[in-house]
Amino acid sequence: MVTYPLQNKERQGSMKAQGIYNPVRKRLLDIKDAGEYLSRSVWGIRELMYKGVLPYVKFDRRIYFDIHDLDKVIEQYKRQFSND
């Protein structure tokens, strides 16, 4: 599951005041997180990858997906509603 740490507002204000607050958003997601992001199964993500629809990054044996590429896939498959 893709989660980002949430902290209470008081702590955030204190950390910002000290100049040490810098929330980091993950840019590369593993196959499980990419599946959750696109609401697809792991095998559905693999299928998109093998078809060449979804680019991937490979470090050693690990495969990651750039969140920007995932957003592009969403835009590519987005359909407009028509009253035909």
Secondary structure, DSSP 4 states (H G I P E B T S, - for coil): --------HHHHHHHHHHT-------SEEEHHHHHHHHT--HHHHHHHHHTTSS--EEETTEEEEEHHHHHHHHHHH-------
